[in-house]
Amino acid sequence: MVKIGLVGCGTWGFNYINTLCSIPEVELQIICDIKEESLQKVRETYPSIRTTTDYRELLNDDHLDGVIIATPPHSHFSIAAEFLSQNKAVLVEKPCTLSYHKADTLTKLAEKNNTILMVGHLMEYHPVVFKMQDHISQGRLGQLRYILLERTSLGKILKDVSVHWDLTVHDLSMVRYLVNRNPRWVSAHGVSYQQQNIYDLVIITMEFPDDLLVQIYANWISPIKKRQAEFSGDQMTMVFDDVKDNDKLQLISKNGEISILKFEKSLPLTNQCIHFVDCIKSKLPPRTGSADILWVIKATELVEQSLLNNGAKLCWDGNGETNVKD
């Protein structure tokens, strides 16, 4: 049995609890949250699991094989750094950190201590995205020309991060996984409607080599929920609509003929947790490990800087630096 601890049992943290308790090879031993009412909910549902308001109890627990961090984003870095320093495997929710420098620090700390650092880029564990990757890698769409990703809804407005740190991280991780190359530049425009300096709506544009253009649109203010990705090649277009209950993935020919693509039915969060457990047991690097973390945080930081510079095109280079594109 792989013994796991959880820090943070809000709405998403409770999803982790239910998922971990459904995996036979996992023993969820202890859960931490600063809110006593959240822990009371845990005790009512899972009375056998220990609870605490002090995450240092998990930090000092030598029986734990790994820890999942599902706290607010601003706390990810400091908590993850402490657990990595104790040689514990860490799965931290997205965004891993709120800066490239801090993400780089965590990846180096994990490497130094020869332990696992993994981020919860959930879409990379979605069975539809697995299917999409298969079609793209086999060239069934032809040369990729245009990608459009939309993620909107009247969601919970966060007070510590803008919508691009919350929602577009999902789409950036999909782009990284499915395109598997670096953009030439990143540009972004956004609007803060409800809180000063907290963007409710962002539009991101990225240009990749080989004439590939990627656009990502996200907001918290639309009454229409969208979770849609369109990958257009010069031969076929693939559309993923995650709001649909059925027929989530379609392949559309140039003459408009539509084929419904079948995929393995599995839950992304279950896949992600099982992958974390497998990495703990095998000591192999996770799919959403250091390279994935740094790429996504770097892209998100470029978006942030472009927003602050009126949509400037910011070049991608190899050092985590940004330069305004002429």
DAPE-V257752 format. One record per pair of residues at least 4 apart in sequence whose C-alpha atoms are under 7 Angstrom apart, sorted by the first residue. I is the first residue (numbers start at 1). J is the second residue. D is the distance in whole Angstrom. If there is no record, write none. Layout:
i=I j=J d=D
i=I j=J d=D
This chain:
i=1 j=25 d=5
i=1 j=26 d=6
i=1 j=27 d=6
i=2 j=25 d=6
i=2 j=26 d=5
i=2 j=27 d=6
i=2 j=65 d=6
i=2 j=277 d=7
i=3 j=26 d=6
i=3 j=27 d=5
i=3 j=28 d=6
i=3 j=29 d=6
i=3 j=64 d=5
i=3 j=65 d=5
i=3 j=66 d=7
i=4 j=27 d=6
i=4 j=28 d=5
i=4 j=29 d=6
i=4 j=64 d=6
i=4 j=65 d=6
i=4 j=66 d=5
i=4 j=67 d=6
i=5 j=28 d=6
i=5 j=29 d=6
i=5 j=30 d=5
i=5 j=31 d=6
i=5 j=58 d=7
i=5 j=64 d=7
i=5 j=66 d=7
i=5 j=67 d=5
i=5 j=68 d=6
i=6 j=30 d=6
i=6 j=31 d=5
i=6 j=32 d=6
i=6 j=67 d=6
i=6 j=68 d=5
i=6 j=69 d=6
i=7 j=31 d=6
i=7 j=32 d=5
i=7 j=33 d=6
i=7 j=55 d=7
i=7 j=68 d=6
i=7 j=69 d=5
i=7 j=70 d=6
i=7 j=71 d=7
i=8 j=13 d=6
i=8 j=32 d=6
i=8 j=33 d=5
i=8 j=69 d=6
i=8 j=70 d=5
i=8 j=71 d=5
i=9 j=13 d=4
i=9 j=14 d=5
i=9 j=33 d=6
i=9 j=38 d=7
i=9 j=70 d=7
i=10 j=14 d=6
i=10 j=38 d=7
i=11 j=15 d=7
i=12 j=16 d=7
i=13 j=17 d=6
i=13 j=70 d=6
i=14 j=18 d=6
i=15 j=19 d=6
i=16 j=20 d=6
i=17 j=21 d=6
i=18 j=22 d=6
i=19 j=23 d=7
i=19 j=270 d=6
i=20 j=26 d=6
i=20 j=28 d=7
i=21 j=28 d=7
i=28 j=49 d=7
i=29 j=49 d=6
i=29 j=50 d=6
i=30 j=49 d=6
i=30 j=50 d=5
i=30 j=51 d=6
i=31 j=50 d=6
i=31 j=51 d=5
i=31 j=52 d=6
i=32 j=51 d=6
i=32 j=52 d=5
i=32 j=53 d=5
i=32 j=54 d=6
i=32 j=55 d=6
i=33 j=38 d=7
i=33 j=39 d=7
i=33 j=52 d=7
i=33 j=53 d=5
i=34 j=53 d=5
i=35 j=39 d=7
i=36 j=40 d=6
i=37 j=41 d=6
i=38 j=42 d=7
i=39 j=43 d=6
i=39 j=51 d=6
i=40 j=44 d=6
i=41 j=45 d=6
i=42 j=46 d=6
i=43 j=47 d=4
i=55 j=59 d=6
i=56 j=60 d=6
i=57 j=61 d=6
i=59 j=83 d=6
i=65 j=88 d=6
i=65 j=89 d=7
i=66 j=88 d=5
i=66 j=89 d=4
i=66 j=90 d=6
i=67 j=89 d=6
i=67 j=90 d=5
i=67 j=91 d=6
i=68 j=90 d=6
i=68 j=91 d=5
i=68 j=92 d=6
i=69 j=91 d=6
i=69 j=92 d=5
i=69 j=93 d=6
i=70 j=92 d=6
i=70 j=93 d=5
i=71 j=75 d=7
i=71 j=76 d=7
i=72 j=76 d=7
i=73 j=95 d=6
i=73 j=97 d=7
i=74 j=98 d=7
i=75 j=79 d=6
i=76 j=80 d=6
i=76 j=92 d=7
i=76 j=96 d=6
i=76 j=97 d=6
i=77 j=81 d=6
i=77 j=97 d=6
i=77 j=102 d=7
i=78 j=82 d=6
i=79 j=83 d=7
i=80 j=84 d=6
i=80 j=90 d=7
i=81 j=85 d=6
i=81 j=106 d=6
i=82 j=86 d=7
i=83 j=87 d=7
i=83 j=88 d=5
i=84 j=88 d=5
i=84 j=89 d=7
i=84 j=90 d=7
i=84 j=109 d=7
i=84 j=110 d=6
i=84 j=115 d=7
i=85 j=113 d=7
i=87 j=113 d=6
i=87 j=115 d=6
i=88 j=115 d=6
i=89 j=115 d=6
i=89 j=116 d=5
i=89 j=117 d=6
i=89 j=280 d=7
i=90 j=116 d=6
i=90 j=117 d=5
i=90 j=118 d=6
i=91 j=117 d=6
i=91 j=118 d=5
i=91 j=119 d=5
i=91 j=120 d=7
i=92 j=96 d=6
i=92 j=118 d=6
i=92 j=119 d=5
i=92 j=120 d=6
i=93 j=119 d=6
i=93 j=120 d=5
i=94 j=119 d=6
i=94 j=120 d=5
i=94 j=121 d=6
i=95 j=165 d=6
i=95 j=169 d=7
i=96 j=103 d=7
i=96 j=119 d=6
i=96 j=293 d=7
i=97 j=102 d=6
i=97 j=103 d=6
i=99 j=103 d=6
i=99 j=297 d=7
i=99 j=301 d=6
i=100 j=104 d=6
i=100 j=294 d=7
i=100 j=297 d=6
i=100 j=298 d=6
i=100 j=301 d=7
i=100 j=320 d=7
i=101 j=105 d=6
i=102 j=106 d=6
i=103 j=107 d=6
i=103 j=294 d=6
i=104 j=108 d=6
i=104 j=294 d=7
i=105 j=109 d=6
i=106 j=110 d=6
i=107 j=111 d=6
i=107 j=117 d=7
i=107 j=290 d=6
i=108 j=112 d=6
i=109 j=113 d=6
i=110 j=114 d=6
i=110 j=115 d=5
i=110 j=116 d=6
i=110 j=117 d=6
i=111 j=115 d=6
i=116 j=285 d=7
i=117 j=289 d=6
i=118 j=286 d=6
i=118 j=288 d=6
i=118 j=289 d=5
i=119 j=288 d=6
i=119 j=289 d=6
i=119 j=293 d=7
i=121 j=170 d=6
i=121 j=173 d=6
i=121 j=288 d=7
i=122 j=126 d=7
i=122 j=268 d=6
i=122 j=269 d=6
i=122 j=272 d=7
i=123 j=129 d=7
i=123 j=170 d=6
i=123 j=174 d=6
i=124 j=129 d=6
i=124 j=174 d=6
i=124 j=177 d=7
i=125 j=268 d=5
i=125 j=271 d=6
i=125 j=272 d=6
i=126 j=130 d=6
i=126 j=268 d=5
i=127 j=131 d=6
i=127 j=263 d=6
i=127 j=264 d=6
i=127 j=265 d=7
i=127 j=266 d=6
i=127 j=268 d=7
i=128 j=132 d=6
i=128 j=249 d=7
i=128 j=263 d=6
i=129 j=133 d=6
i=130 j=134 d=6
i=131 j=135 d=6
i=131 j=263 d=6
i=132 j=136 d=6
i=133 j=137 d=6
i=133 j=178 d=6
i=134 j=138 d=6
i=135 j=139 d=6
i=135 j=140 d=5
i=136 j=140 d=6
i=136 j=141 d=6
i=141 j=233 d=5
i=141 j=234 d=7
i=141 j=235 d=5
i=141 j=236 d=4
i=141 j=237 d=6
i=142 j=233 d=5
i=142 j=234 d=5
i=142 j=235 d=5
i=142 j=236 d=7
i=143 j=233 d=5
i=143 j=234 d=5
i=144 j=212 d=6
i=144 j=232 d=6
i=144 j=233 d=4
i=144 j=234 d=7
i=145 j=211 d=6
i=145 j=212 d=5
i=145 j=213 d=6
i=145 j=232 d=6
i=145 j=233 d=5
i=145 j=234 d=7
i=146 j=212 d=6
i=146 j=213 d=5
i=146 j=214 d=6
i=146 j=231 d=6
i=146 j=232 d=5
i=146 j=233 d=7
i=147 j=213 d=6
i=147 j=214 d=5
i=147 j=215 d=6
i=147 j=230 d=6
i=147 j=231 d=5
i=147 j=232 d=6
i=148 j=214 d=6
i=148 j=215 d=5
i=148 j=216 d=6
i=148 j=229 d=6
i=148 j=230 d=5
i=148 j=231 d=7
i=149 j=171 d=7
i=149 j=215 d=6
i=149 j=216 d=5
i=149 j=217 d=6
i=149 j=228 d=6
i=149 j=229 d=4
i=149 j=230 d=6
i=150 j=216 d=6
i=150 j=217 d=5
i=150 j=218 d=6
i=150 j=226 d=6
i=150 j=227 d=6
i=150 j=228 d=5
i=150 j=229 d=6
i=151 j=167 d=7
i=151 j=217 d=6
i=151 j=218 d=5
i=151 j=219 d=7
i=151 j=226 d=5
i=151 j=227 d=5
i=151 j=228 d=7
i=152 j=218 d=5
i=152 j=219 d=5
i=152 j=220 d=6
i=152 j=222 d=6
i=152 j=224 d=7
i=152 j=225 d=5
i=152 j=226 d=5
i=152 j=227 d=7
i=153 j=219 d=7
i=153 j=220 d=5
i=153 j=221 d=6
i=153 j=222 d=5
i=153 j=223 d=6
i=153 j=224 d=6
i=153 j=225 d=4
i=153 j=226 d=7
i=154 j=220 d=5
i=154 j=221 d=5
i=154 j=222 d=6
i=154 j=223 d=5
i=155 j=220 d=5
i=157 j=220 d=7
i=161 j=165 d=6
i=161 j=166 d=7
i=161 j=198 d=7
i=162 j=166 d=7
i=162 j=198 d=5
i=162 j=199 d=5
i=162 j=200 d=6
i=163 j=167 d=6
i=163 j=199 d=6
i=163 j=200 d=6
i=163 j=201 d=7
i=163 j=219 d=6
i=163 j=220 d=7
i=164 j=168 d=5
i=164 j=169 d=6
i=164 j=202 d=7
i=165 j=169 d=6
i=165 j=300 d=7
i=167 j=218 d=7
i=168 j=172 d=6
i=168 j=218 d=6
i=169 j=173 d=6
i=169 j=296 d=7
i=170 j=174 d=6
i=171 j=175 d=6
i=172 j=176 d=6
i=172 j=296 d=6
i=173 j=177 d=6
i=173 j=296 d=6
i=174 j=178 d=6
i=175 j=179 d=5
i=176 j=180 d=5
i=176 j=181 d=7
i=182 j=208 d=7
i=183 j=206 d=6
i=183 j=207 d=6
i=183 j=208 d=4
i=183 j=209 d=7
i=183 j=316 d=6
i=184 j=207 d=6
i=184 j=208 d=5
i=184 j=209 d=7
i=184 j=315 d=6
i=184 j=316 d=6
i=185 j=206 d=6
i=185 j=207 d=6
i=185 j=313 d=6
i=185 j=314 d=5
i=185 j=315 d=4
i=185 j=316 d=5
i=186 j=205 d=6
i=186 j=206 d=5
i=186 j=207 d=7
i=186 j=302 d=7
i=186 j=303 d=7
i=186 j=313 d=6
i=186 j=314 d=5
i=186 j=315 d=7
i=187 j=204 d=6
i=187 j=205 d=5
i=187 j=206 d=6
i=187 j=303 d=6
i=187 j=306 d=6
i=187 j=311 d=5
i=187 j=312 d=6
i=187 j=313 d=5
i=187 j=314 d=6
i=188 j=202 d=7
i=188 j=203 d=6
i=188 j=204 d=4
i=188 j=205 d=6
i=188 j=303 d=6
i=188 j=306 d=5
i=188 j=307 d=5
i=188 j=311 d=5
i=189 j=202 d=6
i=189 j=203 d=5
i=189 j=204 d=7
i=189 j=307 d=5
i=189 j=310 d=7
i=189 j=311 d=5
i=190 j=199 d=6
i=190 j=201 d=5
i=190 j=202 d=4
i=190 j=203 d=6
i=190 j=307 d=6
i=191 j=199 d=5
i=191 j=200 d=6
i=191 j=201 d=5
i=191 j=202 d=7
i=192 j=196 d=6
i=192 j=197 d=6
i=192 j=198 d=6
i=192 j=199 d=4
i=192 j=200 d=5
i=193 j=200 d=6
i=200 j=219 d=5
i=200 j=220 d=6
i=200 j=221 d=7
i=201 j=218 d=6
i=201 j=219 d=4
i=201 j=220 d=7
i=202 j=217 d=6
i=202 j=218 d=6
i=202 j=219 d=6
i=203 j=216 d=6
i=203 j=217 d=5
i=203 j=218 d=7
i=204 j=215 d=5
i=204 j=216 d=5
i=204 j=217 d=6
i=205 j=214 d=6
i=205 j=215 d=5
i=205 j=216 d=7
i=206 j=213 d=6
i=206 j=214 d=5
i=206 j=215 d=6
i=207 j=212 d=6
i=207 j=213 d=5
i=207 j=214 d=6
i=208 j=212 d=5
i=208 j=213 d=6
i=226 j=243 d=7
i=227 j=241 d=6
i=227 j=242 d=5
i=227 j=243 d=6
i=228 j=240 d=6
i=228 j=241 d=5
i=228 j=242 d=6
i=229 j=239 d=6
i=229 j=240 d=5
i=229 j=241 d=7
i=230 j=238 d=6
i=230 j=239 d=5
i=230 j=240 d=6
i=231 j=237 d=6
i=231 j=238 d=5
i=231 j=239 d=6
i=232 j=236 d=6
i=232 j=237 d=4
i=232 j=238 d=6
i=233 j=237 d=6
i=235 j=253 d=7
i=235 j=254 d=7
i=236 j=251 d=7
i=236 j=252 d=6
i=236 j=253 d=5
i=236 j=254 d=6
i=237 j=251 d=6
i=237 j=252 d=5
i=237 j=253 d=6
i=238 j=250 d=6
i=238 j=251 d=5
i=238 j=252 d=6
i=239 j=249 d=6
i=239 j=250 d=5
i=239 j=251 d=7
i=240 j=248 d=6
i=240 j=249 d=5
i=240 j=250 d=7
i=241 j=248 d=5
i=241 j=249 d=7
i=242 j=248 d=6
i=244 j=248 d=6
i=247 j=260 d=6
i=249 j=260 d=6
i=249 j=261 d=6
i=250 j=258 d=6
i=250 j=259 d=6
i=250 j=260 d=5
i=250 j=261 d=6
i=251 j=258 d=6
i=251 j=259 d=5
i=251 j=260 d=6
i=251 j=261 d=7
i=252 j=256 d=6
i=252 j=257 d=6
i=252 j=258 d=5
i=252 j=259 d=6
i=253 j=257 d=5
i=253 j=258 d=7
i=267 j=271 d=6
i=268 j=272 d=6
i=269 j=273 d=6
i=270 j=274 d=6
i=271 j=275 d=6
i=272 j=276 d=6
i=273 j=277 d=6
i=274 j=278 d=6
i=275 j=279 d=6
i=276 j=280 d=6
i=277 j=281 d=6
i=278 j=282 d=6
i=279 j=283 d=5
i=279 j=284 d=5
i=279 j=285 d=6
i=279 j=286 d=6
i=285 j=289 d=6
i=288 j=292 d=5
i=288 j=293 d=7
i=289 j=293 d=6
i=290 j=294 d=6
i=291 j=295 d=6
i=292 j=296 d=6
i=293 j=297 d=6
i=294 j=298 d=6
i=295 j=299 d=6
i=296 j=300 d=6
i=297 j=301 d=6
i=298 j=302 d=6
i=298 j=320 d=6
i=299 j=303 d=6
i=300 j=304 d=6
i=301 j=305 d=6
i=302 j=306 d=6
i=302 j=314 d=7
i=302 j=322 d=7
i=303 j=307 d=6
i=304 j=308 d=6
i=305 j=309 d=6
i=306 j=310 d=6
i=306 j=311 d=5
i=306 j=312 d=5
i=306 j=313 d=7
i=306 j=314 d=7
i=307 j=311 d=5
i=312 j=324 d=6
i=313 j=324 d=6
i=313 j=325 d=5
i=314 j=322 d=6
i=314 j=323 d=5
i=314 j=324 d=5
i=314 j=325 d=5
i=315 j=322 d=6
i=315 j=323 d=5
i=315 j=324 d=6
i=315 j=325 d=6
i=316 j=322 d=7
i=317 j=321 d=7
